[in-house]
Amino acid sequence: MAGNTVVNAVLASLCLFSGASAWPFKTRQTALTLDNVQEQALANAYKVLDGTLADGLTRSTGCSKDTVAVRKEFGDLTKDERKEYTRAVKCILEKPSKLPAGKYPGAKSRYDDFVVVHMNMTPSVHATANFMHWHRYYIWAYETALRTECDYKGWQPYWNWAKYADLVNSPIFNGDEWSMGGNGDPIGAHAGTYIGSQMLPGGPGGGCVTKGPFANLTIHLGPLMPTMDPKLGIKSNPRTDGFGDNPRCLRRDVSNFFTASYMRPQDLLDQITAAPTIGKFQDSLQDAGAKKPALHVGGHFSIWGDPGGDVYVSPAEPTFWLHHGQLDRHWWMWANYQEKELKSRTSMYEGGTNWMNPNSAKGKPTDNQWLDVVAPAGKNGLPSNQFFSTTAGPFCYVYA
């Protein structure tokens, strides 16, 4: 009997530590991280492409795992790749505008065409149903222009908001030849600005950008909704609509205010996991409430400056495209990372049609979106439902 007692005790102890389903202890689950979300979103995107997971959309045979483009984080590009990207941006800054002569006097370049389109579209593409969708379309058009008009062989990079707590000294803004240029020159103490109830203090820059690939860049359009200290004396535009020619330097006031405290990996993860619908997702991206700043706003105002802090003219800041590339990636992760939610999230579309009118008509997935002269050939006026997925409609890309 004593031997049986010992055997029974050993068996009981083995059961205690085994994974037997009959035993009433749950296996510890690994906590979800932002990296997990990225990995799962990419894996699921590839499953959609190979036909083992359905998102409910129709695809052309031209987009597959073998042909899909992979957009990468700017700091993950090689130095040669970063330099090639800034070369292409400088190329499009030097190409002539395609807008009607005289209608927009401040549009001096092909790059400025993109700025004018954003200025015209701002009321209908912010805080509306197509906020995410139109900007996805817009970034793709810019990427296409770099590739078709400036012989760029790569894809649009993004800035992972959570990657650089010290954004000022990051590969994006450190001012070396492989960066997107330096911070604005330091100008000493200067006033900050309120973003909702959040006070953003003046940063360590504020002056003209004089280092890196975009040193001494001239801005022509705007300002239309300036946010920098009026004592800096930034010239007003000669036209009330901001389309006049107003030559001045590119200013930045890059700081770590948001990246160190409000745009950490957990902050991004919390925003993704707290939003069950596209309406809640994009609303909280644009307005997080009184407790903390929204991620979209934090990204723009981590760069700040002129024109970076002007909602209308912000695309005139060359890093706008990295910031909005991340915004698109953030949406892509939210839509794709859960297999069981992927199909429903892909086609969600909620919100109004005019930022300035809270009672504006509700947006419909069939509403046409417009890019005017910056649209790729034959691709202007596409409906929003063409922008539901990065691997359907006119698109064929994922994020790594």
C-alpha positions in Angstrom: 0.0 0.0 0.0 2.8 2.4 0.8 4.3 1.8 -2.7 0.9 2.6 -4.3 0.7 5.8 -2.2 4.1 7.0 -3.5 3.1 6.2 -7.1 -0.2 8.0 -6.8 1.6 11.0 -5.4 4.0 11.1 -8.3 1.3 10.8 -10.8 -0.6 13.6 -9.2 2.4 15.8 -9.3 3.0 15.1 -13.0 -0.7 16.0 -13.7 -0.2 19.2 -11.9 2.6 20.3 -14.2 1.3 18.7 -17.4 -0.8 20.4 -20.2 -3.5 17.8 -19.8 -6.8 19.3 -20.8 -8.6 17.6 -18.0 -6.6 19.5 -15.4 -8.4 22.7 -14.3 -5.4 25.0 -14.8 -5.2 27.3 -17.9 -2.0 27.7 -19.9 -0.5 31.1 -19.5 -1.1 33.2 -22.7 1.5 35.5 -24.1 0.6 39.1 -23.9 -0.1 40.8 -27.2 2.6 43.3 -28.3 2.8 45.9 -31.2 5.3 43.6 -32.9 2.9 40.7 -32.7 0.2 42.9 -34.3 2.6 43.7 -37.2 3.6 40.1 -37.6 0.0 38.8 -37.6 -1.2 41.5 -40.0 1.5 40.6 -42.5 0.9 36.9 -42.2 -2.8 37.4 -42.7 -2.2 39.8 -45.7 -0.2 37.0 -47.3 -3.0 34.5 -46.6 -5.4 36.7 -48.4 -3.1 36.9 -51.4 -2.6 33.1 -51.6 -6.4 32.5 -51.2 -6.3 30.8 -47.8 -8.1 33.7 -46.1 -11.0 35.8 -47.5 -11.5 39.5 -47.0 -14.6 39.7 -49.3 -12.9 41.8 -52.0 -12.2 41.0 -55.6 -8.6 41.1 -56.8 -6.9 41.3 -60.1 -4.5 38.4 -60.8 -1.7 41.0 -60.9 -1.2 41.2 -57.2 0.3 38.1 -55.5 2.8 37.2 -52.9 5.4 37.2 -55.7 4.5 40.7 -57.0 3.4 42.6 -53.9 5.5 45.7 -52.9 6.8 45.9 -49.4 6.9 49.4 -47.7 9.6 49.7 -45.0 10.4 51.9 -42.1 12.7 54.8 -43.1 15.4 53.8 -40.5 15.3 50.2 -41.8 16.3 51.2 -45.3 19.9 51.0 -46.2 21.8 54.3 -46.5 21.8 54.0 -50.3 18.0 53.4 -50.2 17.4 56.4 -48.0 19.6 58.6 -50.3 17.7 57.3 -53.4 14.4 58.2 -51.8 15.5 61.8 -51.0 16.9 62.1 -54.5 13.5 61.3 -55.9 11.8 63.8 -53.6 14.2 66.5 -54.6 13.6 65.6 -58.3 9.8 66.1 -58.0 10.5 69.4 -56.1 12.3 70.6 -59.3 9.7 69.4 -61.9 7.2 72.0 -63.2 3.7 72.2 -61.9 0.9 70.8 -64.0 -1.8 73.0 -62.5 -3.4 75.8 -64.7 -1.1 78.7 -65.0 -2.0 81.6 -62.9 -4.7 79.9 -60.8 -2.4 78.9 -58.0 0.6 81.3 -58.1 2.4 79.6 -55.2 2.5 76.2 -57.1 6.0 76.4 -58.5 6.7 72.6 -58.8 5.1 69.3 -59.4 5.6 68.7 -55.6 3.5 71.8 -55.0 0.7 70.2 -57.1 0.2 67.7 -54.2 0.1 70.5 -51.7 -2.6 72.4 -53.6 -4.7 69.3 -53.9 -4.5 68.7 -50.1 -5.3 72.3 -49.4 -8.4 72.0 -51.6 -9.5 68.7 -50.2 -8.8 69.3 -46.5 -12.4 70.0 -45.3 -13.6 66.8 -46.9 -10.8 64.4 -46.0 -10.3 65.1 -42.3 -12.7 64.0 -39.6 -14.8 62.4 -42.3 -15.6 58.8 -43.5 -12.8 58.9 -46.0 -10.0 60.3 -43.8 -8.0 57.1 -43.9 -9.2 56.1 -47.4 -8.4 59.3 -49.2 -5.0 59.6 -47.6 -4.1 56.0 -48.6 -5.0 57.0 -52.2 -3.0 60.3 -51.9 0.1 58.6 -50.6 0.0 56.0 -53.4 -0.4 58.8 -56.0 2.8 60.4 -54.6 4.7 57.2 -54.5 3.6 56.6 -58.1 4.8 60.0 -59.2 8.2 59.4 -57.6 8.4 56.2 -59.5 7.1 57.3 -62.9 8.3 60.9 -63.1 11.6 60.6 -61.1 12.7 57.0 -61.8 12.5 56.0 -58.2 12.8 52.2 -57.9 11.7 51.8 -54.3 8.5 52.2 -52.4 7.1 54.9 -50.0 8.8 54.5 -46.6 7.1 55.2 -43.3 8.1 56.5 -39.9 7.2 54.1 -37.1 6.0 56.5 -34.4 6.9 54.1 -31.6 10.5 53.5 -32.8 12.3 56.7 -31.8 11.8 58.1 -28.3 14.6 60.5 -29.2 13.1 61.6 -32.5 15.4 64.7 -32.7 18.5 62.4 -33.1 16.8 59.7 -35.1 17.9 58.6 -38.6 14.9 60.7 -39.9 16.0 64.1 -38.4 19.6 63.8 -37.5 20.6 66.0 -40.4 23.1 63.7 -42.0 23.1 63.0 -45.8 21.0 59.9 -45.4 18.3 61.6 -43.3 15.2 63.7 -44.2 17.2 66.7 -43.2 17.9 68.2 -39.7 15.7 70.0 -37.2 15.2 73.7 -37.6 18.1 75.8 -36.4 17.7 76.6 -32.6 16.1 80.0 -32.1 16.0 80.0 -28.3 12.9 80.3 -26.2 9.6 80.6 -28.2 6.0 80.1 -27.5 4.3 76.7 -27.9 0.7 76.0 -29.0 -2.4 74.3 -27.6 -3.5 71.2 -29.3 -7.0 70.8 -27.9 -6.4 70.9 -24.1 -2.8 69.8 -24.5 -0.1 72.4 -24.3 2.8 71.7 -26.7 5.9 73.7 -25.5 8.3 75.2 -28.0 10.9 72.7 -29.0 14.7 72.8 -29.5 14.5 74.0 -33.1 12.0 76.5 -34.6 14.3 78.0 -37.2 15.1 77.2 -40.8 16.3 73.8 -41.9 20.0 74.2 -42.9 21.3 70.6 -42.7 20.8 67.5 -44.7 19.0 66.8 -48.1 16.3 69.5 -47.6 18.5 72.3 -46.3 17.4 75.7 -47.5 14.3 74.4 -49.1 11.9 77.2 -50.1 8.2 76.9 -49.3 5.8 78.9 -51.5 2.2 78.0 -50.5 0.5 79.0 -47.3 0.4 79.5 -44.4 -3.3 79.1 -44.1 -3.7 77.9 -40.5 -0.3 78.7 -38.9 0.5 77.4 -35.4 4.0 78.8 -34.7 4.8 81.7 -32.4 3.6 84.9 -34.1 6.8 86.6 -32.8 8.8 84.6 -35.3 7.4 86.8 -38.0 6.5 84.2 -40.6 5.0 86.0 -43.5 1.3 85.8 -44.2 0.3 84.6 -47.6 -0.7 87.4 -50.1 -4.0 85.6 -50.7 -6.6 84.7 -48.1 -6.9 81.2 -49.6 -3.1 80.5 -49.1 -2.5 79.9 -52.8 -0.4 83.0 -53.4 3.4 82.8 -53.8 4.9 83.3 -50.4 8.6 82.3 -50.5 10.2 81.4 -47.1 12.3 78.8 -45.6 11.2 75.4 -44.4 11.0 75.5 -40.6 11.0 72.6 -38.2 10.6 72.4 -34.4 11.1 68.6 -34.0 10.9 67.5 -30.4 10.6 64.4 -28.2 7.5 65.7 -26.4 5.1 63.2 -27.9 7.4 60.3 -28.9 8.8 59.9 -25.4 5.5 59.9 -23.5 2.5 59.5 -25.8 3.6 57.5 -28.9 5.2 54.5 -27.3 4.6 51.0 -28.4 2.0 50.4 -25.7 0.2 53.6 -26.7 -0.1 52.5 -30.3 -1.2 49.0 -29.2 -3.8 50.4 -26.9 -5.3 52.6 -29.7 -5.5 49.6 -32.0 -7.0 47.2 -29.5 -9.5 49.6 -28.1 -11.3 50.4 -31.4 -13.8 47.7 -32.6 -15.1 49.8 -35.5 -13.5 52.0 -38.2 -15.4 55.0 -36.8 -13.9 54.6 -33.3 -10.5 53.8 -34.8 -10.2 56.9 -36.9 -12.0 59.2 -34.5 -9.5 58.3 -31.7 -6.6 58.7 -34.1 -7.7 62.3 -34.7 -9.0 63.2 -31.2 -8.1 61.0 -28.3 -9.9 63.2 -25.7 -8.6 65.4 -22.9 -6.3 62.8 -21.2 -3.7 62.5 -24.0 -3.1 63.7 -27.5 -4.2 61.7 -30.6 -1.5 59.8 -32.5 -2.2 61.5 -35.8 -1.9 64.9 -34.2 1.2 63.8 -32.2 2.9 62.8 -35.4 2.4 66.1 -37.1 3.3 68.1 -34.1 6.4 66.1 -33.4 7.7 67.7 -36.6 5.7 71.0 -36.3 7.2 74.1 -37.8 6.1 75.8 -41.0 4.4 74.3 -42.9 4.4 71.1 -40.9 2.0 72.4 -38.3 -0.5 73.8 -40.8 -3.3 71.2 -41.4 -3.9 72.6 -44.9 -0.3 73.0 -46.1 1.4 70.2 -44.1 2.3 68.1 -47.2 4.8 70.8 -48.2 6.9 69.3 -45.3 8.8 66.4 -46.9 8.4 64.2 -43.9 4.6 64.4 -44.2 4.7 61.3 -46.4 6.5 59.3 -43.8 4.1 60.3 -41.1 1.0 59.4 -43.3 2.7 56.3 -44.4 2.7 55.2 -40.8 -0.9 56.3 -40.4 -1.8 54.0 -43.3 0.3 51.2 -41.8 -1.5 51.7 -38.5 -4.9 51.2 -40.2 -3.5 48.2 -42.1 -2.4 46.6 -38.9 -5.8 47.3 -37.2 -7.7 45.8 -40.1 -5.6 42.7 -40.7 -4.2 41.4 -37.4 -7.2 39.4 -36.3 -8.3 36.7 -38.7 -11.8 36.5 -37.4 -12.3 40.3 -37.8 -10.4 40.9 -41.0 -13.3 40.5 -43.4 -15.6 42.8 -41.5 -13.0 45.4 -40.7 -11.7 45.6 -44.3 -15.0 47.0 -45.6 -16.0 49.3 -42.7 -16.8 52.8 -43.7 -18.3 55.3 -41.2 -18.5 59.1 -40.8 -19.7 62.3 -42.4 -18.4 64.1 -45.6 -17.4 67.5 -44.3 -15.2 68.3 -41.4 -16.7 71.8 -41.0 -20.3 70.5 -40.9 -21.0 68.0 -38.1 -24.4 67.3 -39.7 -23.0 66.7 -43.2 -24.3 63.7 -45.2 -22.9 60.3 -44.3 -20.2 59.0 -46.5 -20.9 56.0 -48.7 -18.3 53.4 -49.9 -19.3 54.4 -53.5 -18.5 58.1 -53.0 -15.9 59.1 -55.6 -12.6 60.6 -54.3 -10.5 63.1 -56.2 -6.9 63.9 -56.7 -7.1 66.2 -59.7 -3.7 66.6 -61.5 -1.8 64.4 -59.1 -3.8 61.2 -59.8 -2.0 58.5 -61.7 -3.2 58.2 -65.3 -6.8 57.0 -65.5 -7.1 56.8 -61.7 -8.9 60.0 -60.7 -12.3 59.9 -59.1 -12.2 56.3 -57.8 -14.8 55.3 -55.2 -13.7 54.8 -51.6 -14.4 51.1 -51.8 -11.4 50.8 -54.1 -9.2 51.7 -51.1 -10.4 49.2 -48.6 -7.3 47.0 -48.8 -3.7 47.6 -49.7 -3.8 44.6 -52.0 -7.0 45.3 -53.9 -8.3 48.1 -56.1 -5.3 49.9 -57.7 -3.0 48.8 -54.8 -0.5 46.0 -54.3 1.6 46.6 -51.2 2.1 45.5 -47.6 4.1 46.8 -44.7 7.1 45.2 -43.1 
